[in-house]
Amino acid sequence: MVADISDSGQQTALDITEGGGTAQDARCDVSDPDQVSQLMTSTRERFGAIDVLVNNAGIGGEAARLHEVSLDSWDRTVAVNLRGPFLCAKFAIPHLLETGHGVIVNIASTYGLVGAPLSPAYCATKGAVVNLTRQLAVDYGHQNLRVNAICPGYVDTDMGGHRARMPRAEAEAALARREAHAAQQPLGRQASADEIARVAVFLASEASSFVTGAIIPVDGGCTTTFNHGQ
């Protein structure tokens, strides 16, 4: 089940289907408990069980120092980045426990491990996701529910279509800045989305059967250094 607040999940579901898999897309605002509850019920009815939950929805928040951040922006970032994983886990866990081998993979961020400029809400929410991951691993490990988190670094995506809404020259400049920051990391480039996804697949599989409460940076080495692309 591919859930998204927009229609963009349709293409992902189509790609899975064309690749020989079975997929369905659904509209869902992860900050809305009624929508999330219905999503989990629909998924259970459609596929017979929920084995894995990947909490991947996220927004960047307002680029500003904390005293300049608007209350609406702060609340929206917390709603998506922290309330979202909470609600998805809350309503998925009863189904995951039914399987006897459930898995949650939270997508956090390197910004949940270090401080970063002009990102107070994003850093705070991703840091919370990191420790929520550990806490859930403690509470549910005895029921064979594993919970881990991935902390991506620079990934070649446009979160929320941000650049797509910019004038072309401004979007190109924003991408160039991002690539320049990524070039300063040990591996010297951005990751592809597939490179993050492969780690999620590992954590969701029996290959990681003794891994829980782990926080795994997939960041090209950026958190190994003092240089965080500033």
Backbone as a chain_set.jsonl record, in Angstrom:
{"seq": "MVADISDSGQQTALDITEGGGTAQDARCDVSDPDQVSQLMTSTRERFGAIDVLVNNAGIGGEAARLHEVSLDSWDRTVAVNLRGPFLCAKFAIPHLLETGHGVIVNIASTYGLVGAPLSPAYCATKGAVVNLTRQLAVDYGHQNLRVNAICPGYVDTDMGGHRARMPRAEAEAALARREAHAAQQPLGRQASADEIARVAVFLASEASSFVTGAIIPVDGGCTTTFNHGQ", "coords": {"N": [[0.854, -1.181, 0.0], [0.715, 2.095, -0.989], [0.892, 5.109, 0.402], [0.0, 8.514, 0.293], [-0.237, 12.056, 0.664], [-0.899, 13.363, -1.612], [-1.593, 12.723, -5.118], [0.677, 11.475, -5.961], [1.52, 8.965, -5.227], [0.378, 7.208, -6.97], [1.955, 6.714, -9.259], [4.117, 5.35, -8.161], [2.852, 3.026, -7.208], [2.016, 2.04, -9.675], [4.486, 1.533, -10.891], [5.4, -0.566, -9.28], [3.473, -2.515, -9.829], [3.845, -2.883, -12.591], [6.326, -3.979, -12.456], [5.843, -6.524, -11.686], [4.841, -6.892, -9.161], [2.342, -6.489, -6.544], [0.264, -3.82, -5.888], [-1.292, -0.966, -4.381], [-2.518, 2.351, -4.315], [-3.134, 5.014, -1.982], [-4.817, 7.858, -0.663], [-3.686, 9.849, 1.978], [-3.426, 11.839, 4.822], [-0.955, 11.954, 7.037], [-1.031, 13.166, 9.474], [-3.583, 13.1, 10.387], [-5.664, 11.409, 12.478], [-7.991, 9.88, 11.912], [-7.831, 9.386, 9.16], [-5.457, 7.931, 9.065], [-6.055, 5.698, 10.65], [-8.082, 4.551, 9.085], [-6.583, 3.985, 6.811], [-4.875, 1.906, 7.7], [-6.755, -0.06, 8.345], [-7.902, -0.486, 5.81], [-5.668, -1.411, 4.423], [-5.113, -3.798, 5.753], [-7.457, -5.217, 5.122], [-7.235, -5.32, 2.336], [-4.793, -6.644, 1.766], [-4.571, -8.689, 3.575], [-2.843, -8.801, 5.742], [-0.617, -6.816, 7.776], [2.686, -6.49, 7.516], [4.967, -4.902, 7.474], [5.774, -1.585, 8.278], [6.68, 1.407, 6.866], [7.704, 4.465, 7.766], [7.775, 7.174, 6.023], [6.906, 9.656, 5.244], [7.488, 13.147, 5.178], [8.406, 16.595, 5.836], [10.327, 19.552, 5.114], [10.152, 21.904, 6.573], [10.281, 25.354, 7.751], [12.908, 27.448, 6.661], [14.713, 28.987, 8.818], [15.932, 30.846, 11.677], [15.163, 29.894, 15.082], [13.627, 31.851, 16.519], [12.485, 33.182, 14.483], [10.804, 31.493, 13.189], [7.563, 30.709, 12.102], [4.583, 30.062, 14.001], [2.659, 28.463, 12.763], [4.163, 27.134, 10.812], [5.971, 25.69, 12.418], [4.151, 24.022, 13.846], [3.022, 22.548, 11.738], [5.232, 21.151, 10.737], [5.899, 19.556, 12.948], [3.514, 18.116, 13.058], [3.531, 16.537, 10.712], [6.116, 15.293, 10.651], [6.545, 14.147, 13.188], [4.114, 13.63, 14.669], [2.937, 12.2, 12.618], [4.532, 9.696, 12.201], [4.029, 8.702, 14.788], [1.177, 8.332, 14.783], [0.879, 6.558, 12.616], [2.353, 4.346, 13.518], [0.917, 3.803, 15.866], [-1.619, 2.933, 14.927], [-0.894, 0.9, 13.243], [0.519, -0.999, 14.745], [-1.137, -2.903, 16.264], [-1.92, -4.607, 14.123], [0.581, -5.378, 13.133], [1.551, -6.851, 15.278], [-0.059, -9.07, 15.151], [1.079, -10.641, 13.177], [3.368, -11.71, 14.251], [5.922, -11.201, 13.509], [6.482, -8.545, 12.98], [7.613, -5.401, 11.512], [8.911, -2.146, 11.841], [10.104, 0.563, 10.035], [11.559, 3.537, 10.417], [12.015, 6.595, 8.775], [14.337, 8.77, 9.485], [16.71, 11.269, 9.854], [19.967, 12.605, 9.112], [19.947, 15.066, 10.241], [18.64, 14.637, 12.545], [20.563, 13.748, 14.177], [22.6, 15.554, 14.406], [23.186, 19.098, 14.914], [21.905, 21.518, 12.663], [22.07, 24.263, 10.376], [19.482, 26.741, 10.405], [17.242, 25.075, 10.72], [15.37, 24.399, 12.855], [12.835, 23.155, 13.543], [12.805, 20.895, 11.895], [15.154, 19.525, 12.695], [14.492, 19.058, 15.385], [12.187, 17.423, 15.199], [13.118, 15.205, 13.747], [15.119, 14.296, 15.441], [13.504, 13.492, 17.527], [12.154, 11.357, 16.327], [14.276, 9.583, 16.05], [14.781, 8.843, 18.76], [12.274, 7.909, 19.505], [12.2, 5.638, 17.969], [14.075, 3.985, 19.286], [12.745, 3.709, 21.73], [10.344, 2.382, 21.048], [11.423, -0.013, 20.189], [12.247, -1.063, 22.604], [9.815, -1.422, 24.023], [8.366, -3.245, 22.441], [9.93, -5.357, 21.635], [9.867, -7.853, 22.923], [7.681, -8.987, 21.837], [8.434, -9.659, 19.379], [8.443, -7.628, 17.521], [10.224, -5.611, 15.503], [11.991, -2.518, 15.439], [13.489, 0.003, 13.686], [15.621, 2.7, 12.509], [16.427, 4.747, 9.725], [18.841, 7.116, 8.835], [19.039, 9.262, 6.475], [21.447, 11.09, 4.505], [22.375, 13.615, 2.266], [20.141, 13.29, -0.326], [19.195, 12.587, -3.647], [16.595, 13.942, -4.231], [13.579, 15.895, -4.491], [12.24, 17.198, -1.987], [8.888, 17.322, -1.302], [8.368, 18.664, -3.662], [9.598, 21.125, -3.722], [11.589, 22.542, -5.234], [10.373, 22.377, -7.67], [8.427, 24.286, -7.618], [9.729, 26.634, -7.817], [11.053, 29.448, -9.738], [12.844, 28.675, -12.75], [15.641, 29.336, -12.836], [16.167, 29.876, -10.147], [15.567, 27.408, -9.014], [17.522, 25.803, -10.202], [19.787, 26.942, -9.07], [19.377, 26.307, -6.387], [19.54, 23.521, -6.45], [22.185, 23.281, -7.293], [23.545, 24.315, -5.058], [22.894, 22.367, -3.161], [24.109, 20.1, -4.274], [26.744, 20.945, -4.165], [27.18, 21.051, -1.398], [26.838, 18.345, -0.803], [29.027, 17.346, -2.145], [31.121, 17.876, -0.458], [31.15, 15.904, 1.398], [32.461, 12.718, 2.649], [32.014, 10.641, 0.622], [31.399, 12.249, -1.449], [29.113, 12.922, -3.011], [25.529, 13.055, -3.741], [23.109, 10.674, -2.484], [21.244, 8.175, -4.28], [17.682, 7.645, -4.358], [17.208, 4.93, -4.402], [19.398, 3.88, -3.06], [18.865, 4.428, -0.425], [16.483, 3.047, -0.16], [17.291, 0.388, -0.429], [18.484, -0.169, 2.002], [16.293, 0.052, 3.667], [14.829, -2.148, 2.744], [16.534, -4.206, 3.569], [16.307, -3.9, 6.391], [13.643, -4.522, 6.679], [13.569, -7.174, 6.134], [14.235, -10.713, 6.782], [16.923, -10.901, 6.837], [17.894, -9.101, 8.605], [17.206, -10.022, 11.118], [18.037, -9.954, 13.793], [18.263, -7.349, 14.461], [17.333, -4.507, 16.071], [16.118, -1.376, 17.304], [18.131, 0.048, 16.148], [19.938, 2.791, 14.789], [20.621, 3.933, 11.774], [22.877, 5.605, 9.915], [22.758, 6.611, 6.57], [24.546, 8.088, 4.746], [26.716, 8.813, 3.196], [28.91, 9.252, 4.71], [28.787, 11.709, 6.005], [28.171, 12.347, 8.694], [30.4, 11.508, 9.984], [32.26, 13.429, 10.128], [33.327, 16.848, 10.885], [32.278, 18.5, 9.063], [29.324, 19.504, 7.884], [28.269, 20.328, 5.521], [27.906, 23.082, 5.577]], "CA": [[0.0, 0.0, 0.0], [1.513, 3.309, -1.103], [0.026, 6.174, 0.895], [0.553, 9.846, 0.105], [-1.252, 13.093, 0.784], [-1.233, 13.762, -2.977], [-1.769, 11.605, -6.052], [1.976, 11.028, -6.472], [1.698, 7.545, -4.967], [-0.149, 6.415, -8.077], [3.041, 6.282, -10.134], [4.884, 4.33, -7.45], [2.062, 1.793, -7.255], [2.064, 1.552, -11.056], [5.823, 0.965, -11.11], [5.443, -1.863, -8.594], [2.62, -3.438, -10.586], [4.51, -3.193, -13.86], [7.487, -4.8, -12.142], [5.419, -7.865, -11.317], [4.326, -6.927, -7.8], [0.951, -6.1, -6.315], [0.297, -2.551, -5.162], [-2.438, -0.064, -4.433], [-2.201, 3.64, -3.723], [-4.192, 5.586, -1.155], [-4.602, 9.215, -0.182], [-3.701, 9.893, 3.433], [-2.691, 12.852, 5.575], [-0.477, 11.176, 8.186], [-1.292, 13.892, 10.724], [-5.006, 12.969, 10.684], [-5.838, 10.065, 13.033], [-9.062, 9.142, 11.239], [-7.331, 8.913, 7.877], [-4.435, 6.903, 9.293], [-6.756, 4.499, 11.108], [-8.75, 3.954, 7.923], [-5.534, 3.441, 5.941], [-4.42, 0.619, 8.22], [-7.855, -1.006, 8.18], [-8.016, -0.795, 4.38], [-4.515, -2.216, 4.04], [-5.341, -5.139, 6.32], [-8.515, -5.853, 4.344], [-6.802, -5.526, 0.943], [-3.648, -7.534, 1.626], [-4.67, -9.795, 4.503], [-1.985, -8.599, 6.915], [0.393, -5.755, 7.69], [3.959, -7.052, 7.975], [6.004, -3.871, 7.553], [5.393, -0.181, 8.166], [7.783, 2.34, 6.617], [7.288, 5.854, 7.987], [8.633, 7.923, 5.114], [6.381, 11.003, 4.987], [8.211, 14.19, 5.901], [8.57, 17.909, 5.205], [11.546, 20.217, 5.565], [9.906, 23.013, 7.492], [10.713, 26.703, 7.382], [14.34, 27.711, 6.799], [14.849, 30.203, 9.612], [16.305, 30.62, 13.076], [13.963, 29.526, 15.829], [12.766, 32.975, 16.893], [11.862, 33.681, 13.261], [9.907, 30.472, 12.656], [6.152, 30.961, 12.414], [3.929, 29.003, 14.765], [1.994, 27.553, 11.832], [5.183, 26.291, 10.197], [6.443, 24.756, 13.446], [3.105, 23.038, 14.125], [2.848, 21.663, 10.584], [6.388, 20.259, 10.677], [5.718, 18.569, 14.013], [2.366, 17.278, 12.709], [3.893, 15.554, 9.682], [7.362, 14.563, 10.916], [6.527, 13.427, 14.458], [2.766, 13.082, 14.88], [2.698, 11.225, 11.553], [5.047, 8.381, 12.597], [3.3, 8.246, 15.978], [-0.138, 7.822, 14.414], [1.01, 5.369, 11.757], [2.753, 3.236, 14.384], [-0.187, 3.51, 16.798], [-2.692, 2.182, 14.292], [-0.346, -0.288, 12.567], [1.092, -1.969, 15.68], [-2.001, -4.066, 16.512], [-1.848, -5.506, 12.969], [1.94, -5.918, 13.067], [1.697, -7.862, 16.324], [-0.771, -10.272, 14.711], [1.917, -11.467, 12.305], [4.42, -12.349, 15.037], [7.251, -10.833, 12.991], [6.307, -7.222, 12.405], [8.769, -4.51, 11.377], [8.731, -0.728, 11.545], [11.294, 1.283, 9.592], [11.347, 4.985, 10.433], [12.985, 7.393, 8.026], [14.693, 9.963, 10.252], [17.607, 12.125, 9.07], [21.195, 13.007, 9.796], [19.615, 16.261, 11.015], [18.198, 14.179, 13.842], [21.771, 13.334, 14.901], [23.475, 16.721, 14.566], [22.55, 20.383, 14.677], [22.085, 22.019, 11.305], [21.628, 25.659, 10.344], [18.173, 27.186, 9.929], [16.355, 23.906, 10.641], [15.021, 23.994, 14.222], [11.711, 22.22, 13.605], [13.202, 19.651, 11.236], [16.097, 18.84, 13.585], [13.791, 18.615, 16.586], [11.28, 16.31, 14.903], [13.872, 14.023, 13.345], [15.738, 13.797, 16.662], [12.458, 12.789, 18.267], [11.923, 10.089, 15.646], [15.398, 8.715, 16.404], [14.627, 8.25, 20.088], [11.037, 7.133, 19.488], [12.58, 4.332, 17.421], [14.685, 3.201, 20.364], [11.737, 3.43, 22.755], [9.442, 1.351, 20.553], [12.172, -1.273, 20.185], [12.244, -1.551, 23.988], [8.475, -1.843, 24.437], [7.74, -4.283, 21.626], [10.867, -6.404, 21.255], [9.481, -9.162, 23.465], [6.627, -9.516, 20.967], [9.084, -9.887, 18.086], [8.263, -6.48, 16.625], [11.498, -4.898, 15.402], [11.837, -1.109, 15.059], [14.784, 0.609, 13.376], [15.531, 3.969, 11.784], [17.443, 5.139, 8.752], [19.119, 8.555, 8.813], [19.663, 9.635, 5.205], [22.105, 12.375, 4.343], [21.887, 14.265, 1.048], [19.552, 12.348, -1.271], [18.816, 13.272, -4.877], [15.147, 14.081, -4.355], [13.084, 17.254, -4.263], [11.231, 16.974, -0.952], [7.665, 18.112, -1.385], [8.292, 19.441, -4.883], [9.992, 22.492, -3.395], [12.246, 23.195, -6.381], [9.444, 22.418, -8.803], [7.595, 25.495, -7.513], [10.586, 27.803, -7.976], [11.471, 29.787, -11.091], [13.867, 27.722, -13.198], [16.989, 29.746, -12.438], [16.257, 29.718, -8.699], [15.596, 25.964, -8.742], [18.843, 25.301, -10.595], [20.75, 27.413, -8.069], [19.144, 25.532, -5.16], [20.1, 22.187, -6.679], [23.644, 23.411, -7.324], [24.005, 24.456, -3.671], [22.753, 21.067, -2.507], [25.148, 19.219, -4.809], [28.034, 21.416, -3.653], [27.276, 20.595, -0.013], [27.044, 16.897, -0.819], [30.371, 17.075, -2.653], [32.084, 18.028, 0.634], [31.089, 14.739, 2.265], [33.489, 11.75, 2.272], [31.769, 9.991, -0.665], [31.442, 13.305, -2.453], [27.939, 13.008, -3.888], [24.248, 12.715, -3.144], [22.631, 9.307, -2.676], [19.996, 7.978, -5.012], [16.62, 7.117, -3.497], [17.368, 3.475, -4.345], [20.405, 3.523, -2.062], [18.169, 4.448, 0.864], [15.471, 1.995, -0.19], [17.905, -0.931, -0.229], [18.683, -0.347, 3.441], [14.953, -0.211, 4.213], [14.503, -3.532, 2.403], [17.322, -5.04, 4.492], [15.723, -3.824, 7.737], [12.323, -5.154, 6.644], [13.715, -8.585, 5.787], [14.788, -11.619, 7.78], [18.38, -10.727, 6.868], [18.195, -8.253, 9.772], [16.322, -10.573, 12.142], [18.507, -9.66, 15.152], [18.528, -5.91, 14.498], [16.231, -3.646, 16.499], [16.588, -0.192, 18.017], [19.326, 0.567, 15.47], [19.844, 4.066, 14.07], [21.609, 3.668, 10.738], [23.122, 6.683, 8.954], [23.052, 6.263, 5.175], [24.807, 9.515, 4.531], [27.977, 9.068, 2.506], [29.951, 9.581, 5.676], [28.775, 13.117, 6.433], [28.172, 12.492, 10.152], [31.7, 11.101, 10.539], [33.166, 14.577, 10.063], [32.813, 18.112, 11.392], [31.743, 19.263, 7.945], [27.966, 19.092, 7.582], [27.804, 21.006, 4.321], [27.534, 24.478, 5.838]], "C": [[0.892, 1.234, 0.0], [0.613, 4.484, -0.728], [0.725, 7.517, 0.77], [-0.574, 10.851, 0.239], [-1.714, 13.588, -0.584], [-1.439, 12.511, -3.831], [-0.44, 10.999, -6.497], [2.241, 9.553, -6.189], [1.209, 6.664, -6.095], [0.966, 5.883, -8.956], [3.878, 5.2, -9.473], [4.151, 2.994, -7.479], [2.084, 1.192, -8.656], [3.411, 0.907, -11.361], [5.939, -0.419, -10.478], [4.644, -2.904, -9.378], [3.281, -3.858, -11.884], [5.753, -4.046, -13.659], [7.134, -6.194, -11.672], [4.88, -7.984, -9.91], [2.856, -6.578, -7.741], [0.954, -4.847, -5.463], [-1.006, -1.8, -5.349], [-2.012, 1.242, -3.803], [-3.411, 4.161, -2.954], [-3.81, 7.012, -0.789], [-4.661, 9.205, 1.331], [-2.856, 11.054, 3.928], [-2.256, 12.186, 6.871], [-0.68, 11.897, 9.512], [-2.736, 13.767, 11.178], [-5.282, 11.559, 11.198], [-6.921, 9.253, 12.347], [-8.581, 8.574, 9.907], [-6.311, 7.796, 8.062], [-5.086, 5.604, 9.75], [-7.426, 3.785, 9.944], [-7.747, 3.336, 6.964], [-5.102, 2.056, 6.409], [-5.505, -0.448, 8.083], [-7.987, -1.44, 6.735], [-6.871, -1.679, 3.91], [-4.671, -3.65, 4.524], [-6.39, -5.884, 5.507], [-8.039, -6.201, 2.938], [-5.747, -6.608, 0.827], [-3.623, -8.669, 2.641], [-3.85, -9.653, 5.766], [-1.157, -7.344, 6.689], [1.658, -6.308, 8.325], [4.999, -5.98, 8.26], [5.351, -2.501, 7.432], [6.656, 0.632, 7.93], [7.235, 3.752, 6.76], [8.225, 6.768, 7.208], [8.137, 9.341, 4.848], [7.159, 12.031, 5.804], [8.261, 15.484, 5.116], [9.767, 18.608, 5.833], [11.325, 21.32, 6.585], [10.495, 24.314, 6.983], [12.201, 26.885, 7.628], [14.532, 29.046, 7.509], [15.409, 29.846, 10.978], [15.032, 30.511, 13.912], [13.061, 30.716, 16.129], [12.063, 33.583, 15.69], [10.864, 32.693, 12.658], [8.465, 30.779, 13.058], [5.568, 29.78, 13.186], [3.259, 27.99, 13.841], [3.0, 26.597, 11.195], [5.708, 25.25, 11.184], [5.422, 23.635, 13.666], [2.929, 22.064, 12.964], [4.011, 20.682, 10.478], [6.293, 19.173, 11.733], [4.586, 17.601, 13.648], [2.735, 16.187, 11.717], [5.051, 14.679, 10.153], [7.362, 13.754, 12.203], [5.155, 12.822, 14.762], [2.466, 12.007, 13.834], [3.233, 9.839, 11.888], [4.356, 7.819, 13.835], [1.963, 7.623, 15.588], [-0.038, 6.555, 13.569], [1.413, 4.153, 12.591], [1.598, 2.824, 15.294], [-1.228, 2.606, 16.161], [-2.193, 0.948, 13.539], [0.072, -1.37, 13.551], [0.145, -3.121, 16.003], [-1.972, -5.085, 15.377], [-0.471, -6.156, 12.87], [2.138, -7.023, 14.103], [0.995, -9.165, 15.95], [0.132, -11.207, 13.91], [2.968, -12.241, 13.092], [5.814, -12.032, 14.558], [7.207, -9.438, 12.361], [7.568, -6.377, 12.428], [8.291, -3.088, 11.146], [10.08, -0.157, 11.143], [10.943, 2.766, 9.554], [12.427, 5.668, 9.611], [13.198, 8.689, 8.803], [15.584, 10.844, 9.36], [18.909, 12.303, 9.835], [20.951, 14.267, 10.623], [18.958, 15.909, 12.346], [19.355, 13.733, 14.724], [22.689, 14.504, 15.21], [22.628, 17.986, 14.476], [22.846, 20.839, 13.263], [21.509, 23.426, 11.23], [20.213, 25.812, 9.813], [17.166, 26.033, 9.811], [15.847, 23.478, 12.015], [13.902, 22.973, 14.295], [12.091, 20.872, 13.006], [14.146, 18.858, 12.125], [15.379, 18.276, 14.808], [12.917, 17.401, 16.303], [12.053, 15.055, 14.516], [14.653, 13.443, 14.531], [14.744, 13.022, 17.503], [12.158, 11.433, 17.641], [13.036, 9.093, 15.973], [15.159, 8.06, 17.761], [13.302, 7.52, 20.251], [11.317, 5.73, 18.956], [13.164, 3.438, 18.504], [13.628, 2.78, 21.383], [10.781, 2.331, 22.298], [10.131, -0.008, 20.515], [12.172, -1.896, 21.573], [10.878, -2.136, 24.35], [7.964, -3.075, 23.697], [8.673, -5.422, 21.219], [10.442, -7.78, 21.726], [8.335, -9.786, 22.685], [7.114, -9.675, 19.529], [8.716, -8.823, 17.048], [9.555, -5.68, 16.637], [11.258, -3.48, 14.879], [13.219, -0.505, 14.877], [14.568, 1.906, 12.603], [16.706, 4.131, 10.837], [17.589, 6.652, 8.82], [19.806, 8.899, 7.506], [20.41, 10.957, 5.324], [21.519, 13.074, 3.123], [21.418, 13.206, 0.059], [19.028, 13.139, -2.463], [17.304, 13.207, -5.079], [14.811, 15.558, -4.164], [11.927, 17.153, -3.287], [10.044, 17.925, -1.107], [7.542, 18.945, -2.649], [8.717, 20.882, -4.701], [10.606, 23.2, -4.597], [11.306, 23.323, -7.571], [8.579, 23.673, -8.787], [8.405, 26.777, -7.681], [10.722, 28.175, -9.453], [12.683, 28.94, -11.474], [15.259, 28.083, -12.702], [17.195, 29.55, -10.936], [16.341, 28.242, -8.315], [16.959, 25.375, -9.083], [19.906, 25.722, -9.597], [20.619, 26.619, -6.768], [19.724, 24.134, -5.297], [21.623, 22.241, -6.683], [24.222, 23.555, -5.92], [23.967, 23.112, -2.952], [23.852, 20.109, -2.971], [26.53, 19.637, -4.322], [28.238, 20.992, -2.209], [27.554, 19.092, 0.039], [28.461, 16.55, -1.26], [31.435, 17.187, -1.56], [32.09, 16.827, 1.581], [32.109, 13.7, 1.798], [33.25, 11.051, 0.934], [31.532, 10.992, -1.794], [30.264, 13.42, -3.391], [26.665, 12.802, -3.076], [23.963, 11.224, -3.346], [21.468, 9.313, -3.659], [18.943, 7.467, -4.031], [16.748, 5.605, -3.344], [18.374, 3.059, -3.276], [19.836, 3.579, -0.646], [17.187, 3.281, 0.938], [16.078, 0.62, 0.066], [18.171, -1.203, 1.246], [17.344, -0.624, 4.125], [14.536, -1.651, 3.935], [15.256, -4.493, 3.317], [16.681, -5.066, 5.875], [14.354, -4.493, 7.799], [12.404, -6.665, 6.48], [14.269, -9.397, 6.944], [16.313, -11.549, 7.821], [18.812, -9.885, 8.066], [17.424, -8.728, 11.003], [16.762, -10.298, 13.569], [18.863, -8.182, 15.305], [17.265, -5.19, 14.947], [16.79, -2.505, 17.343], [17.803, 0.448, 17.37], [19.003, 1.869, 14.741], [20.971, 4.052, 13.046], [21.755, 4.878, 9.823], [23.435, 6.094, 7.572], [23.333, 7.597, 4.508], [26.108, 9.824, 3.807], [29.09, 9.493, 3.428], [29.868, 10.967, 6.277], [28.799, 13.261, 7.953], [29.457, 11.967, 10.79], [32.649, 12.281, 10.651], [32.537, 15.79, 10.731], [32.157, 18.936, 10.304], [30.368, 18.735, 7.592], [27.405, 19.894, 6.41], [27.4, 22.445, 4.548], [28.372, 25.414, 4.977]], "O": [[1.728, 1.4, 0.888], [-0.321, 4.813, -1.46], [1.904, 7.644, 1.102], [-1.731, 10.537, -0.039], [-2.794, 14.166, -0.705], [-1.456, 11.39, -3.323], [-0.431, 10.095, -7.332], [3.095, 8.946, -6.836], [1.583, 5.493, -6.174], [0.933, 4.721, -9.36], [4.302, 4.247, -10.127], [4.755, 1.954, -7.742], [2.162, -0.027, -8.808], [3.473, -0.137, -12.01], [6.509, -1.333, -11.072], [5.095, -4.034, -9.564], [3.282, -5.036, -12.241], [6.187, -4.751, -14.57], [8.016, -6.968, -11.299], [4.494, -9.076, -9.496], [2.206, -6.394, -8.771], [1.592, -4.821, -4.411], [-1.719, -1.977, -6.338], [-1.227, 1.247, -2.854], [-4.552, 3.798, -3.238], [-2.632, 7.332, -0.627], [-5.575, 8.623, 1.915], [-1.713, 11.231, 3.505], [-3.094, 11.882, 7.72], [-0.516, 11.291, 10.57], [-3.09, 14.272, 12.244], [-5.152, 10.599, 10.439], [-6.777, 8.038, 12.213], [-8.881, 7.431, 9.564], [-6.302, 6.827, 7.303], [-4.71, 4.527, 9.288], [-7.349, 2.562, 9.829], [-8.013, 2.292, 6.37], [-4.977, 1.136, 5.6], [-5.217, -1.596, 7.747], [-8.165, -2.626, 6.455], [-7.068, -2.586, 3.101], [-4.393, -4.598, 3.79], [-6.223, -7.072, 5.232], [-8.395, -7.251, 2.403], [-5.787, -7.412, -0.104], [-2.743, -9.528, 2.578], [-4.132, -10.316, 6.764], [-1.013, -6.871, 5.562], [1.698, -6.564, 9.529], [5.816, -6.123, 9.17], [4.482, -2.288, 6.586], [7.602, 0.551, 8.714], [6.4, 4.184, 5.965], [9.321, 7.094, 7.665], [8.872, 10.151, 4.282], [7.452, 11.809, 6.979], [8.172, 15.483, 3.888], [10.167, 18.287, 6.952], [12.218, 21.63, 7.373], [11.123, 24.365, 5.925], [12.703, 26.516, 8.69], [14.515, 30.103, 6.879], [15.367, 28.687, 11.392], [13.965, 30.971, 13.505], [11.842, 30.602, 16.006], [11.154, 34.399, 15.843], [10.154, 33.033, 11.712], [8.188, 31.073, 14.221], [6.014, 28.642, 13.035], [3.29, 26.79, 14.111], [2.732, 25.404, 11.052], [5.871, 24.08, 10.838], [5.774, 22.455, 13.674], [2.709, 20.874, 13.188], [3.805, 19.509, 10.166], [6.572, 18.006, 11.457], [4.691, 16.401, 13.901], [2.304, 15.042, 11.859], [4.975, 13.454, 10.064], [8.098, 12.774, 12.311], [5.052, 11.637, 15.076], [1.809, 11.012, 14.14], [2.464, 8.878, 11.865], [4.121, 6.615, 13.93], [1.649, 6.511, 16.013], [-0.782, 5.597, 13.782], [0.882, 3.06, 12.396], [1.334, 1.635, 15.469], [-1.672, 1.632, 16.768], [-2.977, 0.051, 13.23], [-0.011, -2.554, 13.223], [0.603, -4.263, 16.014], [-1.996, -6.29, 15.627], [-0.362, -7.342, 12.562], [2.815, -8.016, 13.835], [1.407, -10.241, 16.384], [-0.032, -12.426, 13.961], [3.413, -13.304, 12.658], [6.792, -12.524, 15.121], [7.83, -9.196, 11.327], [8.469, -6.594, 13.239], [7.379, -2.85, 10.355], [11.081, -0.367, 11.828], [10.12, 3.193, 8.744], [13.61, 5.356, 9.74], [12.355, 9.586, 8.785], [15.22, 11.124, 8.218], [18.946, 12.167, 11.058], [21.662, 14.515, 11.597], [18.742, 16.786, 13.182], [19.154, 13.379, 15.885], [23.467, 14.456, 16.163], [21.487, 17.945, 14.017], [23.922, 20.57, 12.729], [20.56, 23.746, 11.946], [19.799, 25.108, 8.892], [16.336, 26.024, 8.903], [15.888, 22.287, 12.322], [14.011, 22.005, 15.048], [11.738, 19.826, 13.549], [13.968, 17.652, 12.296], [15.635, 17.143, 15.215], [12.908, 16.45, 17.085], [11.679, 13.953, 14.918], [14.829, 12.228, 14.616], [15.093, 12.016, 18.12], [11.931, 10.46, 18.359], [12.776, 7.903, 16.152], [15.319, 6.847, 17.897], [13.211, 6.596, 21.059], [10.742, 4.751, 19.433], [12.791, 2.271, 18.623], [13.616, 1.638, 21.842], [10.443, 1.443, 23.08], [9.504, -1.035, 20.776], [12.105, -3.118, 21.707], [10.799, -3.224, 24.92], [7.209, -3.866, 24.263], [8.251, -6.351, 20.531], [10.63, -8.768, 21.015], [8.043, -10.971, 22.846], [6.322, -9.805, 18.595], [8.686, -9.096, 15.848], [9.937, -5.13, 17.67], [10.43, -3.267, 13.994], [14.028, -0.502, 15.806], [13.474, 2.175, 12.109], [17.825, 3.704, 11.122], [16.599, 7.382, 8.859], [21.032, 8.838, 7.424], [20.06, 11.822, 6.127], [20.299, 13.122, 2.962], [22.187, 12.335, -0.347], [18.483, 14.231, -2.303], [16.804, 12.518, -5.968], [15.645, 16.355, -3.734], [10.771, 17.036, -3.693], [10.182, 19.147, -1.051], [6.702, 19.842, -2.714], [8.263, 21.765, -5.427], [10.207, 24.311, -4.945], [11.422, 24.248, -8.375], [8.056, 24.08, -9.824], [7.846, 27.874, -7.689], [10.532, 27.328, -10.326], [13.459, 28.537, -10.607], [15.981, 27.22, -12.2], [18.26, 29.113, -10.501], [17.088, 27.868, -7.411], [17.487, 24.546, -8.342], [20.824, 24.956, -9.305], [21.618, 26.297, -6.125], [20.334, 23.62, -4.36], [22.279, 21.352, -6.141], [25.271, 22.984, -5.619], [24.895, 22.762, -2.223], [24.449, 19.397, -2.163], [27.392, 18.789, -4.093], [29.344, 20.612, -1.827], [28.388, 18.627, 0.815], [29.032, 15.563, -0.794], [32.534, 16.654, -1.714], [32.941, 16.742, 2.467], [32.582, 13.78, 0.664], [34.199, 10.879, 0.17], [31.472, 10.611, -2.963], [30.408, 13.972, -4.482], [26.703, 12.431, -1.902], [24.503, 10.595, -4.256], [20.796, 10.328, -3.842], [19.286, 6.914, -2.986], [16.437, 5.057, -2.286], [18.223, 2.007, -2.656], [20.29, 2.846, 0.233], [17.074, 2.613, 1.966], [15.452, -0.223, 0.708], [18.09, -2.349, 1.69], [17.269, -1.434, 5.049], [13.952, -2.304, 4.799], [14.69, -5.48, 3.788], [16.527, -6.134, 6.468], [13.949, -4.978, 8.855], [11.407, -7.361, 6.669], [14.714, -8.848, 7.952], [16.93, -12.081, 8.744], [19.965, -9.951, 8.49], [17.031, -7.914, 11.839], [15.944, -10.395, 14.484], [19.661, -7.81, 16.165], [16.238, -5.259, 14.272], [17.812, -2.658, 18.012], [18.444, 1.305, 17.978], [17.932, 2.02, 14.153], [22.144, 4.148, 13.408], [20.855, 5.158, 9.032], [24.268, 5.198, 7.436], [22.491, 8.159, 3.808], [26.558, 10.969, 3.803], [30.103, 10.033, 2.983], [30.782, 11.378, 6.993], [29.393, 14.212, 8.461], [29.586, 11.981, 12.014], [33.735, 12.147, 11.215], [31.362, 15.768, 11.099], [31.544, 19.965, 10.589], [30.249, 17.634, 7.055], [26.196, 20.109, 6.325], [26.612, 22.984, 3.77], [28.209, 26.632, 5.051]]}, "num_chains": 1, "name": "protein.A"}
